[in-house]
Amino acid sequence: MADTVEDVPNCYRDAAGALSDALLRITAESPSARKASWLHPGVSQRITNMKQHTTEQHSYIENSTSTAETAPLLH
């Protein structure tokens, strides 16, 4: 997808960073929008989850021959 559409991240780590930045920008003027609800995690929890997933992927890659970290995102 990244090779056919402009501004699409090439990997999960880049996508997570872009989404984290967008979530913080879009909720900057509304602290209540960042809070968790019974249905959705808060913005900080979403960002933590994305970072944790990126770290887990990186750890996996260091211990294997997988190319998951640099693999393109599939839609």
KAWOLIN-V328683 format. One record per residue. N is the residue number from 1. RES is the residue in one letter. SS is DSSP state (helix for helix, strand for strand, loop for the rest). Layout:
{{N;RES;SS} {N;RES;SS}}
This chain:
{{1;M;loop} {2;A;loop} {3;D;loop} {4;T;loop} {5;V;loop} {6;E;loop} {7;D;loop} {8;V;loop} {9;P;loop} {10;N;loop} {11;C;loop} {12;Y;helix} {13;R;helix} {14;D;helix} {15;A;helix} {16;A;helix} {17;G;helix} {18;A;helix} {19;L;helix} {20;S;helix} {21;D;helix} {22;A;helix} {23;L;helix} {24;L;helix} {25;R;helix} {26;I;helix} {27;T;loop} {28;A;loop} {29;E;loop} {30;S;loop} {31;P;helix} {32;S;helix} {33;A;helix} {34;R;helix} {35;K;loop} {36;A;loop} {37;S;loop} {38;W;loop} {39;L;loop} {40;H;loop} {41;P;loop} {42;G;loop} {43;V;helix} {44;S;helix} {45;Q;helix} {46;R;helix} {47;I;helix} {48;T;helix} {49;N;helix} {50;M;helix} {51;K;helix} {52;Q;helix} {53;H;helix} {54;T;helix} {55;T;helix} {56;E;helix} {57;Q;helix} {58;H;helix} {59;S;helix} {60;Y;helix} {61;I;helix} {62;E;helix} {63;N;loop} {64;S;loop} {65;T;loop} {66;S;loop} {67;T;loop} {68;A;helix} {69;E;helix} {70;T;helix} {71;A;loop} {72;P;loop} {73;L;loop} {74;L;loop} {75;H;loop}}
